[in-house]
Amino acid sequence: MKATGMGALSDVPKYEQAYRVILDRLKAGRYPIGGRMPTEGELSEHFKVSRVTIRRALDMLVQDGYVESRQGSGYRVITLSPASDTCLTSFTDAMLRAGLEPTSQLLSLVTFEAGNAALAHLPADMQARAITRVNRLRLVDGKPRMLVMSHAPAELLQGATAADFPESGPAQSILRILAQRFKLEWSAACEDISPVVADAEMAGLFGIDAGSPILRQACSAFDDDGSTVFHEDVFRTGAVSFTLSKQHRQPNHLP
């Protein structure tokens, strides 16, 4: 039991012990996005528990949105940042899952004082606070896909530097950066999608003509008290479609 990391959880049911250890390994990058999980038999042997126990642990991961189960091919990792709403779906994970290479370029990291005109489009409770804005260009296989402007209260991003925003790999996900590096927590979100035209700066980044139509996705995430934890403006070319299910909405096409 010691080798599996389950020994310290002796008062917890075995299926939940296995679930927690596997989840820790997922978040540590032990199982890559898009890759297959070890089989039920392999995990059962490793944890020294029955396959029924392992199946229950894996089913919990499926319900939480980390992995999917496919008949005849076992379990596959689909994300390290399960979404509670569409705008909280990890673009990084979706691209890795599709076999594409997402990368990021940090364009700016700026803090604005409360009431600054640059904050006028944010939710009212954010306008009244000092806000740190992170601008990043997201690329897929080297081609610009999205301009992402992420905003969070400055006191929640204390000490943020360029080193906190990797350019490649699963760690570039802004959702994981905010949750793991800065310990931001949210429980709900709202999203607005609208057409806009590209200004000169956006046109230069995307390699299109100024005034060309693009999409703007605005997402605000809230904590349990209803306070805005972060707000993100995403500007992108192309279309976005979604699959609706009882549990959540899953983006079909992100680039």
C-alpha positions as CSV (number, residue, x, y, z in Angstrom):
1,M,0.0,0.0,0.0
2,K,2.8,2.4,0.7
3,A,4.0,2.3,-2.9
4,T,0.6,3.4,-4.2
5,G,0.3,6.4,-1.9
6,M,-2.9,5.0,-0.3
7,G,-1.6,4.2,3.1
8,A,-2.3,7.5,4.7
9,L,-6.0,7.2,3.6
10,S,-6.9,4.1,5.6
11,D,-10.2,5.5,6.8
12,V,-11.3,6.3,3.3
13,P,-13.1,3.7,1.1
14,K,-10.6,1.9,-1.2
15,Y,-12.3,3.2,-4.4
16,E,-12.0,6.8,-3.2
17,Q,-8.3,6.2,-2.2
18,A,-7.6,5.0,-5.7
19,Y,-9.5,7.9,-7.2
20,R,-7.5,10.4,-5.2
21,V,-4.2,8.9,-6.1
22,I,-5.0,8.6,-9.8
23,L,-6.3,12.2,-9.8
24,D,-3.0,13.4,-8.2
25,R,-1.1,11.6,-10.9
26,L,-3.3,13.1,-13.6
27,K,-2.6,16.6,-12.3
28,A,1.1,15.9,-12.0
29,G,1.1,15.0,-15.7
30,R,1.7,11.3,-15.2
31,Y,-0.9,10.5,-17.8
32,P,-0.8,12.8,-20.9
33,I,-3.9,14.5,-22.3
34,G,-5.3,12.4,-25.2
35,G,-3.4,9.3,-23.9
36,R,-4.9,6.1,-22.6
37,M,-5.0,5.3,-18.9
38,P,-3.6,2.0,-17.6
39,T,-6.2,-0.7,-17.9
40,E,-8.5,-1.7,-15.1
41,G,-6.4,-4.9,-14.7
42,E,-3.1,-3.0,-14.5
43,L,-4.5,-0.5,-12.0
44,S,-6.2,-3.3,-10.0
45,E,-2.9,-5.1,-9.7
46,H,-1.0,-1.9,-8.9
47,F,-3.3,-0.8,-6.1
48,K,-3.9,-4.4,-4.8
49,V,-7.7,-4.0,-5.0
50,S,-10.5,-5.6,-7.1
51,R,-11.3,-4.5,-10.6
52,V,-14.8,-3.5,-9.4
53,T,-13.1,-1.0,-7.0
54,I,-10.9,0.4,-9.7
55,R,-13.8,0.7,-12.1
56,R,-15.7,2.7,-9.5
57,A,-12.7,5.0,-9.1
58,L,-12.4,5.5,-12.8
59,D,-16.1,6.1,-13.1
60,M,-15.7,9.0,-10.6
61,L,-13.0,10.5,-12.9
62,V,-15.4,10.1,-15.8
63,Q,-18.2,11.9,-13.9
64,D,-15.7,14.7,-12.9
65,G,-14.8,15.2,-16.6
66,Y,-11.2,14.2,-16.5
67,V,-11.4,11.0,-18.5
68,E,-13.8,9.3,-20.9
69,S,-14.6,5.7,-21.3
70,R,-14.8,4.2,-24.8
71,Q,-16.2,0.7,-25.5
72,G,-13.3,-1.6,-26.4
73,S,-10.5,0.9,-25.9
74,G,-10.6,1.7,-22.1
75,Y,-10.2,5.1,-20.6
76,R,-8.6,8.1,-22.2
77,V,-7.5,11.4,-20.5
78,I,-9.5,14.3,-22.0
79,T,-8.6,17.3,-19.8
80,L,-6.8,18.3,-16.6
81,S,-9.2,21.2,-16.1
82,P,-12.8,20.0,-16.3
83,A,-15.2,22.7,-17.2
84,S,-18.3,23.8,-15.3
85,D,-19.2,26.0,-18.3
86,T,-18.1,26.4,-21.9
87,C,-15.8,29.3,-21.4
88,L,-14.0,27.4,-18.6
89,T,-13.0,24.6,-21.0
90,S,-9.3,24.4,-21.4
91,F,-8.2,25.3,-25.0
92,T,-4.8,23.8,-24.2
93,D,-6.3,20.5,-23.3
94,A,-8.6,20.5,-26.3
95,M,-5.7,21.1,-28.7
96,L,-3.5,18.5,-27.1
97,R,-6.3,16.0,-27.2
98,A,-6.7,16.6,-30.9
99,G,-3.1,15.9,-31.5
100,L,-2.2,19.5,-32.2
101,E,0.5,21.7,-30.6
102,P,-0.8,24.7,-28.7
103,T,1.7,27.4,-27.7
104,S,1.5,30.8,-26.1
105,Q,3.2,34.2,-26.5
106,L,3.0,36.5,-23.5
107,L,2.3,40.0,-25.0
108,S,2.0,42.0,-21.8
109,L,1.5,41.8,-18.0
110,V,0.1,45.0,-16.6
111,T,-1.6,46.1,-13.4
112,F,-4.2,48.9,-13.6
113,E,-5.4,51.0,-10.6
114,A,-9.1,50.9,-9.7
115,G,-11.3,53.0,-12.1
116,N,-8.8,53.0,-14.9
117,A,-10.5,53.5,-18.3
118,A,-9.0,50.2,-19.5
119,L,-11.3,48.4,-17.0
120,A,-14.5,50.0,-18.1
121,H,-15.8,46.8,-19.9
122,L,-15.3,44.6,-16.9
123,P,-17.9,43.6,-14.3
124,A,-18.7,46.5,-11.9
125,D,-17.0,44.8,-8.9
126,M,-13.8,44.4,-10.8
127,Q,-13.8,48.0,-12.0
128,A,-13.6,49.1,-8.3
129,R,-10.4,47.1,-7.7
130,A,-6.8,47.2,-8.9
131,I,-6.7,44.6,-11.8
132,T,-3.8,42.7,-13.4
133,R,-4.3,42.0,-17.1
134,V,-2.4,39.2,-18.9
135,N,-2.4,39.4,-22.7
136,R,-1.4,36.3,-24.6
137,L,-1.4,35.2,-28.2
138,R,-2.4,31.6,-28.5
139,L,-1.1,29.6,-31.5
140,V,-1.8,26.2,-32.9
141,D,0.9,24.4,-34.8
142,G,2.6,27.8,-35.0
143,K,-0.4,29.7,-36.5
144,P,-2.1,32.5,-34.5
145,R,-5.6,31.5,-33.3
146,M,-6.7,33.6,-30.4
147,L,-5.8,36.8,-28.6
148,V,-6.6,36.2,-24.9
149,M,-6.9,39.0,-22.3
150,S,-7.2,37.6,-18.8
151,H,-8.1,39.9,-15.9
152,A,-8.0,39.2,-12.2
153,P,-7.8,41.3,-9.0
154,A,-4.2,42.4,-8.5
155,E,-4.1,41.1,-4.9
156,L,-4.9,37.6,-6.1
157,L,-2.1,37.7,-8.6
158,Q,0.6,39.1,-6.3
159,G,4.1,38.4,-7.5
160,A,3.0,37.4,-11.0
161,T,5.9,37.5,-13.5
162,A,6.4,36.3,-17.1
163,A,7.8,33.0,-15.7
164,D,4.3,32.1,-14.4
165,F,3.0,31.9,-18.0
166,P,4.7,29.0,-19.9
167,E,4.8,29.1,-23.7
168,S,4.3,25.3,-24.2
169,G,3.0,22.1,-22.7
170,P,-0.1,21.5,-20.4
171,A,1.1,24.1,-17.9
172,Q,0.3,26.9,-20.3
173,S,-3.4,26.5,-19.5
174,I,-4.6,29.8,-17.9
175,L,-7.1,27.8,-15.9
176,R,-4.4,25.8,-14.3
177,I,-2.1,28.8,-13.8
178,L,-4.8,30.7,-11.9
179,A,-6.0,27.6,-9.9
180,Q,-2.6,26.1,-9.1
181,R,-0.1,28.9,-9.0
182,F,-2.4,31.6,-7.6
183,K,-5.0,29.5,-5.8
184,L,-8.0,31.2,-7.5
185,E,-11.3,29.3,-7.0
186,W,-14.6,29.6,-8.9
187,S,-17.9,27.8,-8.9
188,A,-19.9,29.5,-11.7
189,A,-19.4,31.5,-14.9
190,C,-21.3,33.4,-17.5
191,E,-20.3,33.9,-21.2
192,D,-21.2,36.3,-24.0
193,I,-20.3,35.7,-27.6
194,S,-20.5,38.6,-30.1
195,P,-19.0,39.7,-33.4
196,V,-16.5,42.6,-33.5
197,V,-14.1,44.0,-36.0
198,A,-10.3,43.7,-35.7
199,D,-8.4,46.8,-34.9
200,A,-4.9,47.4,-36.3
201,E,-3.2,45.6,-33.5
202,M,-5.4,42.5,-33.7
203,A,-5.2,42.5,-37.5
204,G,-1.4,42.5,-37.2
205,L,-1.4,39.6,-34.8
206,F,-3.8,37.5,-36.9
207,G,-2.4,38.5,-40.3
208,I,-5.8,39.9,-41.5
209,D,-7.0,43.3,-42.7
210,A,-8.0,45.8,-40.1
211,G,-11.8,46.0,-39.9
212,S,-12.2,42.2,-40.6
213,P,-14.9,40.5,-38.6
214,I,-13.8,38.3,-35.7
215,L,-15.5,36.7,-32.7
216,R,-15.2,38.0,-29.1
217,Q,-16.0,35.6,-26.2
218,A,-16.3,37.3,-22.9
219,C,-16.2,35.0,-19.8
220,S,-16.6,36.0,-16.2
221,A,-16.0,33.4,-13.4
222,F,-17.5,33.8,-9.9
223,D,-16.8,32.4,-6.4
224,D,-19.4,31.1,-4.1
225,D,-20.2,34.6,-2.8
226,G,-20.9,35.9,-6.3
227,S,-17.7,38.0,-6.6
228,T,-15.9,38.0,-9.9
229,V,-12.7,36.0,-9.6
230,F,-11.5,36.6,-13.2
231,H,-12.7,37.9,-16.5
232,E,-11.4,36.9,-19.9
233,D,-11.9,38.4,-23.3
234,V,-11.0,36.0,-26.2
235,F,-10.7,37.3,-29.8
236,R,-10.6,34.7,-32.5
237,T,-11.0,34.2,-36.2
238,G,-13.3,31.4,-37.5
239,A,-16.4,29.8,-36.0
240,V,-17.2,28.1,-32.7
241,S,-19.7,25.3,-32.3
242,F,-20.8,23.3,-29.2
243,T,-22.3,20.0,-28.3
244,L,-24.9,20.3,-25.6
245,S,-25.4,17.5,-23.0
246,K,-27.1,17.2,-19.7
247,Q,-23.8,17.6,-17.9
248,H,-22.0,20.3,-19.8
249,R,-21.4,22.0,-23.1
250,Q,-18.3,20.6,-24.9
251,P,-16.6,22.8,-27.7
252,N,-16.4,20.9,-31.0
253,H,-14.1,23.3,-32.8
254,L,-11.9,25.8,-30.9
255,P,-9.4,27.1,-33.5
